[in-house]
Amino acid sequence: MRVAGTTRTRQGAAVSGLEVSAFDRDLRSQQELGKGRTSADGRYTIDYTREKFQRAVKRSADVFIEVRPRRKGHPVRLRVHYNAPESLIVDLWLKNGQLRMI
């Protein structure tokens, strides 16, 4: 299973060096599925297995992405993708210093 995407500025330039983490969201908890860092071309990939789910009986994860800035600052959490497919693409763009999903 995989979460992947690209991170770019509004002008289309790649944003590298961001820490990207994927989480499985349950009703009362969350569990990290994995993490990665955006490359020079702004791409990231996070591979995970079903065993990473808090409750492995689920068929798919309810995935959300958290992105940490290169410098000091608070992480940005993006919306949950319920019953995420085995290959989920989440592209991000930076607008006025704030991350948004495309």
Secondary structure, 3 states (H helix, E strand, C coil): CEEEEEEEECCCCECCCCEEEEEEECCCCEEEEEEEECCCCCEEEEECCHHHCCCCCCCCCCEEEEEECCCCCCCEECCCECCCCCEEECCEEEECCEEEEC
